[in-house]
């Protein structure tokens, strides 16, 4: 039941990300999901990157996206900082303090793909 009334359906697709366990709990289903912190940084301006496409390097587990005149760079660490207790029901997207020890993996790999990042 919702604040708009009762919904009857044969199937439900739960696309609620880190909040999926809370939604699944409403219908008595266990959702074995463990969210983790995802880090990225935005570089200073980099000349010559205008109109650069988004890049995802699966071999190095990194991505680069144009953000203004700089790059949003991040990746997927081999040992991410998991949140085994999930996120609060009222959590909205926010920023965590960057763990440079964990993020160093991504920076090193991004510099292999785009060497000028080392200078920004």
Buried (B, 14 or more C-beta within 10 A) or exposed (E): EEEEEEEEEEEEEBEEEBBBBBBBEEEEEEBEBEBBBEBBBEBEEBEEBEEEEEBEBEEBBBBBBBEEEBBBBBBBBEEBEEBEEBBEEEEEEEEEEEEEEBBEBBBBBBBBBBEEBEEE
